[in-house]
C-alpha cells in the first residue's frame, strides 16, 4: 500500500462546524467509496497547543498502489464545495511505520 497525506487550512470566514460535518458526512463518504482506496482517515485541529500556523485539518489516504491512485484521479467525484474553503498547506507521499 501507499499513503498520501494532505494538510490544509480554511479560507477566511469559513464556518468550521458546517465544514467539518460536510467533510465527515459527504466528502469523506464519497471518497471512501472510490475503488482503490483502502483506508481514509480525516483529522481536524480542535485545540492548538503551540502557535497558530493556520493548520486546520489533515487527510490520510491509503491506496492499493500507484495505479489505484491514478485511477482515483480520473474517477473521483467532482466536489466544488470542498474547493470553496480548502487552502492546501502541504501534500506528500509518506512512508508509515506503526510502532507497537
PDB file as gemmi writes it, atoms N, CA and C in Angstrom:
CRYST1    1.000    1.000    1.000  90.00  90.00  90.00 P 1                      
ATOM      1  N   UNK A   1       0.834  -1.183   0.000  1.00  0.00           N  
ATOM      2  CA  UNK A   1       0.000   0.000   0.000  1.00  0.00           C  
ATOM      3  C   UNK A   1       0.879   1.246   0.000  1.00  0.00           C  
ATOM      4  N   UNK A   2       0.290   2.337  -0.473  1.00  0.00           N  
ATOM      5  CA  UNK A   2       0.962   3.628  -0.434  1.00  0.00           C  
ATOM      6  C   UNK A   2       0.040   4.615   0.283  1.00  0.00           C  
ATOM      7  N   UNK A   3       0.640   5.650   0.890  1.00  0.00           N  
ATOM      8  CA  UNK A   3      -0.142   6.600   1.688  1.00  0.00           C  
ATOM      9  C   UNK A   3       0.130   8.017   1.227  1.00  0.00           C  
ATOM     10  N   UNK A   4      -0.960   8.777   1.070  1.00  0.00           N  
ATOM     11  CA  UNK A   4      -0.910  10.181   0.685  1.00  0.00           C  
ATOM     12  C   UNK A   4      -1.443  11.006   1.851  1.00  0.00           C  
ATOM     13  N   UNK A   5      -0.737  12.074   2.213  1.00  0.00           N  
ATOM     14  CA  UNK A   5      -1.143  12.946   3.315  1.00  0.00           C  
ATOM     15  C   UNK A   5      -1.309  14.356   2.783  1.00  0.00           C  
ATOM     16  N   UNK A   6      -2.381  15.015   3.193  1.00  0.00           N  
ATOM     17  CA  UNK A   6      -2.620  16.402   2.815  1.00  0.00           C  
ATOM     18  C   UNK A   6      -2.999  17.204   4.053  1.00  0.00           C  
ATOM     19  N   UNK A   7      -2.311  18.313   4.275  1.00  0.00           N  
ATOM     20  CA  UNK A   7      -2.562  19.215   5.398  1.00  0.00           C  
ATOM     21  C   UNK A   7      -3.081  20.519   4.813  1.00  0.00           C  
ATOM     22  N   UNK A   8      -4.111  21.080   5.434  1.00  0.00           N  
ATOM     23  CA  UNK A   8      -4.696  22.290   4.862  1.00  0.00           C  
ATOM     24  C   UNK A   8      -5.244  23.224   5.928  1.00  0.00           C  
ATOM     25  N   UNK A   9      -5.503  24.450   5.504  1.00  0.00           N  
ATOM     26  CA  UNK A   9      -6.177  25.448   6.321  1.00  0.00           C  
ATOM     27  C   UNK A   9      -7.507  25.766   5.647  1.00  0.00           C  
ATOM     28  N   UNK A  10      -8.257  26.675   6.250  1.00  0.00           N  
ATOM     29  CA  UNK A  10      -9.529  27.099   5.687  1.00  0.00           C  
ATOM     30  C   UNK A  10      -9.440  28.542   5.227  1.00  0.00           C  
ATOM     31  N   UNK A  11     -10.217  28.866   4.223  1.00  0.00           N  
ATOM     32  CA  UNK A  11     -10.284  30.251   3.766  1.00  0.00           C  
ATOM     33  C   UNK A  11     -10.971  31.097   4.838  1.00  0.00           C  
ATOM     34  N   UNK A  12     -10.620  32.363   4.917  1.00  0.00           N  
ATOM     35  CA  UNK A  12     -11.207  33.275   5.894  1.00  0.00           C  
ATOM     36  C   UNK A  12     -12.727  33.264   5.804  1.00  0.00           C  
ATOM     37  N   UNK A  13     -13.363  33.314   6.980  1.00  0.00           N  
ATOM     38  CA  UNK A  13     -14.820  33.368   7.045  1.00  0.00           C  
ATOM     39  C   UNK A  13     -15.515  32.026   6.945  1.00  0.00           C  
ATOM     40  N   UNK A  14     -14.763  30.934   6.906  1.00  0.00           N  
ATOM     41  CA  UNK A  14     -15.365  29.607   6.786  1.00  0.00           C  
ATOM     42  C   UNK A  14     -16.062  29.209   8.088  1.00  0.00           C  
ATOM     43  N   UNK A  15     -17.207  28.561   7.974  1.00  0.00           N  
ATOM     44  CA  UNK A  15     -17.944  28.036   9.115  1.00  0.00           C  
ATOM     45  C   UNK A  15     -17.362  26.659   9.447  1.00  0.00           C  
ATOM     46  N   UNK A  16     -16.534  26.594  10.493  1.00  0.00           N  
ATOM     47  CA  UNK A  16     -15.780  25.373  10.788  1.00  0.00           C  
ATOM     48  C   UNK A  16     -16.665  24.167  11.095  1.00  0.00           C  
ATOM     49  N   UNK A  17     -17.729  24.343  11.858  1.00  0.00           N  
ATOM     50  CA  UNK A  17     -18.602  23.210  12.193  1.00  0.00           C  
ATOM     51  C   UNK A  17     -19.338  22.697  10.959  1.00  0.00           C  
ATOM     52  N   UNK A  18     -19.833  23.600  10.146  1.00  0.00           N  
ATOM     53  CA  UNK A  18     -20.522  23.194   8.915  1.00  0.00           C  
ATOM     54  C   UNK A  18     -19.564  22.423   8.007  1.00  0.00           C  
ATOM     55  N   UNK A  19     -18.333  22.921   7.907  1.00  0.00           N  
ATOM     56  CA  UNK A  19     -17.358  22.268   7.048  1.00  0.00           C  
ATOM     57  C   UNK A  19     -16.949  20.905   7.586  1.00  0.00           C  
ATOM     58  N   UNK A  20     -16.782  20.808   8.891  1.00  0.00           N  
ATOM     59  CA  UNK A  20     -16.442  19.509   9.488  1.00  0.00           C  
ATOM     60  C   UNK A  20     -17.557  18.503   9.203  1.00  0.00           C  
ATOM     61  N   UNK A  21     -18.791  18.897   9.413  1.00  0.00           N  
ATOM     62  CA  UNK A  21     -19.918  17.999   9.140  1.00  0.00           C  
ATOM     63  C   UNK A  21     -19.965  17.598   7.670  1.00  0.00           C  
ATOM     64  N   UNK A  22     -19.725  18.534   6.787  1.00  0.00           N  
ATOM     65  CA  UNK A  22     -19.702  18.231   5.357  1.00  0.00           C  
ATOM     66  C   UNK A  22     -18.561  17.262   5.042  1.00  0.00           C  
ATOM     67  N   UNK A  23     -17.386  17.528   5.605  1.00  0.00           N  
ATOM     68  CA  UNK A  23     -16.224  16.690   5.349  1.00  0.00           C  
ATOM     69  C   UNK A  23     -16.488  15.248   5.783  1.00  0.00           C  
ATOM     70  N   UNK A  24     -17.041  15.082   6.980  1.00  0.00           N  
ATOM     71  CA  UNK A  24     -17.301  13.743   7.516  1.00  0.00           C  
ATOM     72  C   UNK A  24     -18.425  13.037   6.756  1.00  0.00           C  
ATOM     73  N   UNK A  25     -19.529  13.734   6.580  1.00  0.00           N  
ATOM     74  CA  UNK A  25     -20.739  13.081   6.090  1.00  0.00           C  
ATOM     75  C   UNK A  25     -20.885  13.038   4.573  1.00  0.00           C  
ATOM     76  N   UNK A  26     -20.194  13.901   3.852  1.00  0.00           N  
ATOM     77  CA  UNK A  26     -20.351  13.922   2.401  1.00  0.00           C  
ATOM     78  C   UNK A  26     -19.035  13.653   1.685  1.00  0.00           C  
ATOM     79  N   UNK A  27     -18.069  14.536   1.862  1.00  0.00           N  
ATOM     80  CA  UNK A  27     -16.814  14.420   1.118  1.00  0.00           C  
ATOM     81  C   UNK A  27     -16.081  13.110   1.422  1.00  0.00           C  
ATOM     82  N   UNK A  28     -15.864  12.830   2.680  1.00  0.00           N  
ATOM     83  CA  UNK A  28     -15.128  11.610   3.053  1.00  0.00           C  
ATOM     84  C   UNK A  28     -15.906  10.356   2.663  1.00  0.00           C  
ATOM     85  N   UNK A  29     -17.213  10.397   2.834  1.00  0.00           N  
ATOM     86  CA  UNK A  29     -18.032   9.237   2.468  1.00  0.00           C  
ATOM     87  C   UNK A  29     -17.942   8.966   0.967  1.00  0.00           C  
ATOM     88  N   UNK A  30     -17.966  10.021   0.155  1.00  0.00           N  
ATOM     89  CA  UNK A  30     -17.835   9.852  -1.291  1.00  0.00           C  
ATOM     90  C   UNK A  30     -16.452   9.320  -1.661  1.00  0.00           C  
ATOM     91  N   UNK A  31     -15.417   9.906  -1.082  1.00  0.00           N  
ATOM     92  CA  UNK A  31     -14.050   9.483  -1.391  1.00  0.00           C  
ATOM     93  C   UNK A  31     -13.818   8.030  -0.978  1.00  0.00           C  
ATOM     94  N   UNK A  32     -14.379   7.629   0.138  1.00  0.00           N  
ATOM     95  CA  UNK A  32     -14.163   6.277   0.662  1.00  0.00           C  
ATOM     96  C   UNK A  32     -14.731   5.212  -0.265  1.00  0.00           C  
ATOM     97  N   UNK A  33     -15.721   5.561  -1.067  1.00  0.00           N  
ATOM     98  CA  UNK A  33     -16.346   4.592  -1.978  1.00  0.00           C  
ATOM     99  C   UNK A  33     -15.599   4.447  -3.294  1.00  0.00           C  
ATOM    100  N   UNK A  34     -14.574   5.252  -3.507  1.00  0.00           N  
ATOM    101  CA  UNK A  34     -13.818   5.186  -4.762  1.00  0.00           C  
ATOM    102  C   UNK A  34     -12.965   3.916  -4.761  1.00  0.00           C  
ATOM    103  N   UNK A  35     -13.056   3.100  -5.816  1.00  0.00           N  
ATOM    104  CA  UNK A  35     -12.239   1.885  -5.882  1.00  0.00           C  
ATOM    105  C   UNK A  35     -10.747   2.222  -5.770  1.00  0.00           C  
ATOM    106  N   UNK A  36     -10.006   1.375  -5.072  1.00  0.00           N  
ATOM    107  CA  UNK A  36      -8.565   1.570  -4.937  1.00  0.00           C  
ATOM    108  C   UNK A  36      -8.155   2.209  -3.627  1.00  0.00           C  
ATOM    109  N   UNK A  37      -9.099   2.906  -2.957  1.00  0.00           N  
ATOM    110  CA  UNK A  37      -8.793   3.468  -1.634  1.00  0.00           C  
ATOM    111  C   UNK A  37      -9.012   2.354  -0.612  1.00  0.00           C  
ATOM    112  N   UNK A  38      -7.982   2.074   0.171  1.00  0.00           N  
ATOM    113  CA  UNK A  38      -8.107   1.009   1.164  1.00  0.00           C  
ATOM    114  C   UNK A  38      -8.383   1.553   2.560  1.00  0.00           C  
ATOM    115  N   UNK A  39      -8.042   2.838   2.791  1.00  0.00           N  
ATOM    116  CA  UNK A  39      -8.282   3.443   4.104  1.00  0.00           C  
ATOM    117  C   UNK A  39      -8.285   4.955   3.925  1.00  0.00           C  
ATOM    118  N   UNK A  40      -9.172   5.629   4.654  1.00  0.00           N  
ATOM    119  CA  UNK A  40      -9.272   7.087   4.574  1.00  0.00           C  
ATOM    120  C   UNK A  40      -9.497   7.616   5.980  1.00  0.00           C  
ATOM    121  N   UNK A  41      -8.587   8.435   6.477  1.00  0.00           N  
ATOM    122  CA  UNK A  41      -8.668   8.986   7.832  1.00  0.00           C  
ATOM    123  C   UNK A  41      -8.630  10.502   7.738  1.00  0.00           C  
ATOM    124  N   UNK A  42      -9.538  11.171   8.472  1.00  0.00           N  
ATOM    125  CA  UNK A  42      -9.526  12.627   8.494  1.00  0.00           C  
ATOM    126  C   UNK A  42      -9.310  13.110   9.922  1.00  0.00           C  
ATOM    127  N   UNK A  43      -8.657  14.250  10.029  1.00  0.00           N  
ATOM    128  CA  UNK A  43      -8.336  14.846  11.326  1.00  0.00           C  
ATOM    129  C   UNK A  43      -8.588  16.339  11.243  1.00  0.00           C  
ATOM    130  N   UNK A  44      -9.024  16.945  12.358  1.00  0.00           N  
ATOM    131  CA  UNK A  44      -9.103  18.397  12.415  1.00  0.00           C  
ATOM    132  C   UNK A  44      -8.526  18.881  13.729  1.00  0.00           C  
ATOM    133  N   UNK A  45      -8.006  20.076  13.716  1.00  0.00           N  
ATOM    134  CA  UNK A  45      -7.455  20.685  14.920  1.00  0.00           C  
ATOM    135  C   UNK A  45      -8.621  21.147  15.787  1.00  0.00           C  
ATOM    136  N   UNK A  46      -8.604  20.756  17.056  1.00  0.00           N  
ATOM    137  CA  UNK A  46      -9.645  21.186  17.984  1.00  0.00           C  
ATOM    138  C   UNK A  46      -9.119  22.131  19.048  1.00  0.00           C  
ATOM    139  N   UNK A  47      -7.824  22.015  19.365  1.00  0.00           N  
ATOM    140  CA  UNK A  47      -7.254  22.857  20.413  1.00  0.00           C  
ATOM    141  C   UNK A  47      -5.749  22.990  20.177  1.00  0.00           C  
ATOM    142  N   UNK A  48      -5.330  23.997  19.386  1.00  0.00           N  
ATOM    143  CA  UNK A  48      -3.892  24.149  19.127  1.00  0.00           C  
ATOM    144  C   UNK A  48      -3.128  24.373  20.433  1.00  0.00           C  
ATOM    145  N   UNK A  49      -2.018  23.702  20.580  1.00  0.00           N  
ATOM    146  CA  UNK A  49      -1.222  23.800  21.807  1.00  0.00           C  
ATOM    147  C   UNK A  49      -0.170  24.894  21.696  1.00  0.00           C  
ATOM    148  N   UNK A  50       0.484  24.997  20.556  1.00  0.00           N  
ATOM    149  CA  UNK A  50       1.556  25.977  20.376  1.00  0.00           C  
ATOM    150  C   UNK A  50       1.379  26.716  19.062  1.00  0.00           C  
ATOM    151  N   UNK A  51       1.156  27.994  19.120  1.00  0.00           N  
ATOM    152  CA  UNK A  51       1.112  28.803  17.910  1.00  0.00           C  
ATOM    153  C   UNK A  51      -0.118  28.556  17.051  1.00  0.00           C  
ATOM    154  N   UNK A  52      -0.242  29.342  16.018  1.00  0.00           N  
ATOM    155  CA  UNK A  52      -1.335  29.189  15.070  1.00  0.00           C  
ATOM    156  C   UNK A  52      -0.775  29.386  13.677  1.00  0.00           C  
ATOM    157  N   UNK A  53      -0.483  28.276  12.997  1.00  0.00           N  
ATOM    158  CA  UNK A  53       0.076  28.349  11.650  1.00  0.00           C  
ATOM    159  C   UNK A  53      -1.002  28.196  10.583  1.00  0.00           C  
ATOM    160  N   UNK A  54      -2.260  28.227  10.996  1.00  0.00           N  
ATOM    161  CA  UNK A  54      -3.355  28.081  10.049  1.00  0.00           C  
ATOM    162  C   UNK A  54      -3.760  26.643   9.780  1.00  0.00           C  
ATOM    163  N   UNK A  55      -3.022  25.677  10.297  1.00  0.00           N  
ATOM    164  CA  UNK A  55      -3.336  24.262  10.097  1.00  0.00           C  
ATOM    165  C   UNK A  55      -4.683  23.950  10.733  1.00  0.00           C  
ATOM    166  N   UNK A  56      -5.624  23.471   9.927  1.00  0.00           N  
ATOM    167  CA  UNK A  56      -6.961  23.148  10.424  1.00  0.00           C  
ATOM    168  C   UNK A  56      -7.284  21.660  10.294  1.00  0.00           C  
ATOM    169  N   UNK A  57      -6.808  21.025   9.230  1.00  0.00           N  
ATOM    170  CA  UNK A  57      -7.169  19.631   9.032  1.00  0.00           C  
ATOM    171  C   UNK A  57      -6.126  18.853   8.254  1.00  0.00           C  
ATOM    172  N   UNK A  58      -6.268  17.531   8.317  1.00  0.00           N  
ATOM    173  CA  UNK A  58      -5.344  16.649   7.623  1.00  0.00           C  
ATOM    174  C   UNK A  58      -6.107  15.418   7.149  1.00  0.00           C  
ATOM    175  N   UNK A  59      -5.823  15.006   5.930  1.00  0.00           N  
ATOM    176  CA  UNK A  59      -6.397  13.771   5.394  1.00  0.00           C  
ATOM    177  C   UNK A  59      -5.268  12.787   5.126  1.00  0.00           C  
ATOM    178  N   UNK A  60      -5.515  11.530   5.449  1.00  0.00           N  
ATOM    179  CA  UNK A  60      -4.585  10.441   5.167  1.00  0.00           C  
ATOM    180  C   UNK A  60      -5.345   9.427   4.315  1.00  0.00           C  
ATOM    181  N   UNK A  61      -4.806   9.151   3.119  1.00  0.00           N  
ATOM    182  CA  UNK A  61      -5.493   8.236   2.205  1.00  0.00           C  
ATOM    183  C   UNK A  61      -4.523   7.135   1.781  1.00  0.00           C  
ATOM    184  N   UNK A  62      -4.918   5.892   2.013  1.00  0.00           N  
ATOM    185  CA  UNK A  62      -4.117   4.744   1.604  1.00  0.00           C  
ATOM    186  C   UNK A  62      -4.692   4.185   0.311  1.00  0.00           C  
ATOM    187  N   UNK A  63      -3.797   3.900  -0.613  1.00  0.00           N  
ATOM    188  CA  UNK A  63      -4.173   3.297  -1.889  1.00  0.00           C  
ATOM    189  C   UNK A  63      -3.489   1.947  -2.023  1.00  0.00           C  
ATOM    190  N   UNK A  64      -4.117   1.072  -2.765  1.00  0.00           N  
ATOM    191  CA  UNK A  64      -3.541  -0.258  -3.000  1.00  0.00           C  
ATOM    192  C   UNK A  64      -2.164  -0.133  -3.646  1.00  0.00           C  
ATOM    193  N   UNK A  65      -2.053   0.774  -4.626  1.00  0.00           N  
ATOM    194  CA  UNK A  65      -0.792   1.002  -5.323  1.00  0.00           C  
ATOM    195  C   UNK A  65      -0.920   2.295  -6.131  1.00  0.00           C  
ATOM    196  N   UNK A  66       0.122   2.667  -6.855  1.00  0.00           N  
ATOM    197  CA  UNK A  66       0.105   3.912  -7.613  1.00  0.00           C  
ATOM    198  C   UNK A  66      -0.927   3.873  -8.737  1.00  0.00           C  
ATOM    199  N   UNK A  67      -1.170   2.704  -9.311  1.00  0.00           N  
ATOM    200  CA  UNK A  67      -2.211   2.590 -10.331  1.00  0.00           C  
ATOM    201  C   UNK A  67      -3.584   2.943  -9.751  1.00  0.00           C  
ATOM    202  N   UNK A  68      -3.841   2.510  -8.519  1.00  0.00           N  
ATOM    203  CA  UNK A  68      -5.116   2.832  -7.865  1.00  0.00           C  
ATOM    204  C   UNK A  68      -5.233   4.337  -7.634  1.00  0.00           C  
ATOM    205  N   UNK A  69      -4.135   4.986  -7.255  1.00  0.00           N  
ATOM    206  CA  UNK A  69      -4.151   6.441  -7.085  1.00  0.00           C  
ATOM    207  C   UNK A  69      -4.442   7.141  -8.414  1.00  0.00           C  
ATOM    208  N   UNK A  70      -3.782   6.726  -9.477  1.00  0.00           N  
ATOM    209  CA  UNK A  70      -4.002   7.330 -10.790  1.00  0.00           C  
ATOM    210  C   UNK A  70      -5.448   7.141 -11.247  1.00  0.00           C  
ATOM    211  N   UNK A  71      -6.034   6.002 -10.948  1.00  0.00           N  
ATOM    212  CA  UNK A  71      -7.440   5.768 -11.291  1.00  0.00           C  
ATOM    213  C   UNK A  71      -8.341   6.666 -10.453  1.00  0.00           C  
ATOM    214  N   UNK A  72      -7.997   6.855  -9.183  1.00  0.00           N  
ATOM    215  CA  UNK A  72      -8.746   7.756  -8.303  1.00  0.00           C  
ATOM    216  C   UNK A  72      -8.773   9.174  -8.888  1.00  0.00           C  
ATOM    217  N   UNK A  73      -7.652   9.629  -9.410  1.00  0.00           N  
ATOM    218  CA  UNK A  73      -7.600  10.965 -10.010  1.00  0.00           C  
ATOM    219  C   UNK A  73      -8.573  11.088 -11.179  1.00  0.00           C  
ATOM    220  N   UNK A  74      -8.766  10.009 -11.904  1.00  0.00           N  
ATOM    221  CA  UNK A  74      -9.690  10.020 -13.045  1.00  0.00           C  
ATOM    222  C   UNK A  74     -11.154   9.887 -12.619  1.00  0.00           C  
ATOM    223  N   UNK A  75     -11.416   9.131 -11.545  1.00  0.00           N  
ATOM    224  CA  UNK A  75     -12.788   8.773 -11.168  1.00  0.00           C  
ATOM    225  C   UNK A  75     -13.344   9.512  -9.964  1.00  0.00           C  
ATOM    226  N   UNK A  76     -12.524  10.306  -9.286  1.00  0.00           N  
ATOM    227  CA  UNK A  76     -13.010  10.926  -8.045  1.00  0.00           C  
ATOM    228  C   UNK A  76     -14.203  11.834  -8.334  1.00  0.00           C  
ATOM    229  N   UNK A  77     -15.125  11.914  -7.359  1.00  0.00           N  
ATOM    230  CA  UNK A  77     -16.312  12.735  -7.578  1.00  0.00           C  
ATOM    231  C   UNK A  77     -15.961  14.220  -7.611  1.00  0.00           C  
ATOM    232  N   UNK A  78     -16.644  14.963  -8.458  1.00  0.00           N  
ATOM    233  CA  UNK A  78     -16.465  16.416  -8.518  1.00  0.00           C  
ATOM    234  C   UNK A  78     -16.968  17.007  -7.201  1.00  0.00           C  
ATOM    235  N   UNK A  79     -16.224  17.929  -6.634  1.00  0.00           N  
ATOM    236  CA  UNK A  79     -16.579  18.449  -5.313  1.00  0.00           C  
ATOM    237  C   UNK A  79     -16.253  19.934  -5.249  1.00  0.00           C  
ATOM    238  N   UNK A  80     -17.028  20.738  -5.942  1.00  0.00           N  
ATOM    239  CA  UNK A  80     -16.789  22.176  -5.966  1.00  0.00           C  
ATOM    240  C   UNK A  80     -16.905  22.801  -4.581  1.00  0.00           C  
ATOM    241  N   UNK A  81     -17.817  22.290  -3.747  1.00  0.00           N  
ATOM    242  CA  UNK A  81     -17.987  22.867  -2.405  1.00  0.00           C  
ATOM    243  C   UNK A  81     -16.710  22.736  -1.594  1.00  0.00           C  
ATOM    244  N   UNK A  82     -16.079  21.568  -1.641  1.00  0.00           N  
ATOM    245  CA  UNK A  82     -14.830  21.339  -0.917  1.00  0.00           C  
ATOM    246  C   UNK A  82     -13.775  22.367  -1.318  1.00  0.00           C  
ATOM    247  N   UNK A  83     -13.663  22.621  -2.606  1.00  0.00           N  
ATOM    248  CA  UNK A  83     -12.655  23.554  -3.108  1.00  0.00           C  
ATOM    249  C   UNK A  83     -12.945  24.995  -2.705  1.00  0.00           C  
ATOM    250  N   UNK A  84     -14.176  25.295  -2.314  1.00  0.00           N  
ATOM    251  CA  UNK A  84     -14.527  26.669  -1.951  1.00  0.00           C  
ATOM    252  C   UNK A  84     -13.965  27.085  -0.597  1.00  0.00           C  
ATOM    253  N   UNK A  85     -13.550  26.132   0.250  1.00  0.00           N  
ATOM    254  CA  UNK A  85     -12.997  26.516   1.551  1.00  0.00           C  
ATOM    255  C   UNK A  85     -11.607  25.964   1.822  1.00  0.00           C  
ATOM    256  N   UNK A  86     -11.135  25.069   1.051  1.00  0.00           N  
ATOM    257  CA  UNK A  86      -9.872  24.357   1.259  1.00  0.00           C  
ATOM    258  C   UNK A  86      -8.697  25.197   0.776  1.00  0.00           C  
ATOM    259  N   UNK A  87      -7.682  25.367   1.641  1.00  0.00           N  
ATOM    260  CA  UNK A  87      -6.430  26.029   1.261  1.00  0.00           C  
ATOM    261  C   UNK A  87      -5.278  25.077   1.573  1.00  0.00           C  
ATOM    262  N   UNK A  88      -4.698  24.422   0.566  1.00  0.00           N  
ATOM    263  CA  UNK A  88      -3.635  23.452   0.833  1.00  0.00           C  
ATOM    264  C   UNK A  88      -2.415  24.103   1.455  1.00  0.00           C  
ATOM    265  N   UNK A  89      -1.834  23.415   2.427  1.00  0.00           N  
ATOM    266  CA  UNK A  89      -0.570  23.826   3.051  1.00  0.00           C  
ATOM    267  C   UNK A  89       0.547  22.910   2.575  1.00  0.00           C  
ATOM    268  N   UNK A  90       0.271  21.594   2.579  1.00  0.00           N  
ATOM    269  CA  UNK A  90       1.305  20.616   2.263  1.00  0.00           C  
ATOM    270  C   UNK A  90       0.647  19.306   1.873  1.00  0.00           C  
ATOM    271  N   UNK A  91       1.153  18.652   0.840  1.00  0.00           N  
ATOM    272  CA  UNK A  91       0.714  17.317   0.450  1.00  0.00           C  
ATOM    273  C   UNK A  91       1.934  16.503   0.073  1.00  0.00           C  
ATOM    274  N   UNK A  92       1.921  15.206   0.408  1.00  0.00           N  
ATOM    275  CA  UNK A  92       3.089  14.382   0.136  1.00  0.00           C  
ATOM    276  C   UNK A  92       2.740  12.903   0.221  1.00  0.00           C  
ATOM    277  N   UNK A  93       3.506  12.112  -0.510  1.00  0.00           N  
ATOM    278  CA  UNK A  93       3.515  10.671  -0.278  1.00  0.00           C  
ATOM    279  C   UNK A  93       4.400  10.446   0.932  1.00  0.00           C  
ATOM    280  N   UNK A  94       4.000   9.549   1.813  1.00  0.00           N  
ATOM    281  CA  UNK A  94       4.776   9.300   3.026  1.00  0.00           C  
ATOM    282  C   UNK A  94       4.973   7.810   3.237  1.00  0.00           C  
ATOM    283  N   UNK A  95       5.994   7.485   3.998  1.00  0.00           N  
ATOM    284  CA  UNK A  95       6.229   6.125   4.451  1.00  0.00           C  
ATOM    285  C   UNK A  95       5.730   6.052   5.888  1.00  0.00           C  
ATOM    286  N   UNK A  96       4.935   5.055   6.188  1.00  0.00           N  
ATOM    287  CA  UNK A  96       4.380   4.920   7.536  1.00  0.00           C  
ATOM    288  C   UNK A  96       4.965   3.682   8.198  1.00  0.00           C  
ATOM    289  N   UNK A  97       5.337   3.822   9.459  1.00  0.00           N  
ATOM    290  CA  UNK A  97       5.807   2.687  10.253  1.00  0.00           C  
ATOM    291  C   UNK A  97       5.070   2.732  11.579  1.00  0.00           C  
ATOM    292  N   UNK A  98       4.224   1.752  11.812  1.00  0.00           N  
ATOM    293  CA  UNK A  98       3.488   1.691  13.069  1.00  0.00           C  
ATOM    294  C   UNK A  98       4.363   1.033  14.129  1.00  0.00           C  
ATOM    295  N   UNK A  99       4.517   1.707  15.253  1.00  0.00           N  
ATOM    296  CA  UNK A  99       5.327   1.208  16.360  1.00  0.00           C  
ATOM    297  C   UNK A  99       4.376   0.709  17.447  1.00  0.00           C  
ATOM    298  N   UNK A 100       4.433  -0.575  17.719  1.00  0.00           N  
ATOM    299  CA  UNK A 100       3.542  -1.168  18.735  1.00  0.00           C  
ATOM    300  C   UNK A 100       4.267  -1.380  20.038  1.00  0.00           C  
TER     301      UNK A 100                                                      
END                                                                             
